[in-house]
Amino acid sequence: MEYASIAAWGCNAIVILGVGSYIVFEILKRWRVGLRLSALDESLLTDEVVTVEVVTDAPPGSSFVAGAVAEFVEDRQKY
């Protein structure tokens, strides 16, 4: 029975360490994403770790284009 008790404690330790490391990893990941958001890091849109679900403050049908600047175009025709 002593070996069964040692095996049970070993399994419990493995599970507790696994859950604890997962929690620490998630906290660090969310902290890093928060830092990148506060720094307005544009690479978050293409990062594999982060999923953009909803883009706010943009009109319907809008999309992000890297490096494109909106310019006013006038219709100037010379006759």
Secondary structure as UniProt FT lines:
FT   HELIX           2..38
FT   TURN            39..40
FT   HELIX           42..46
FT   TURN            60..61
FT   TURN            66..67
//
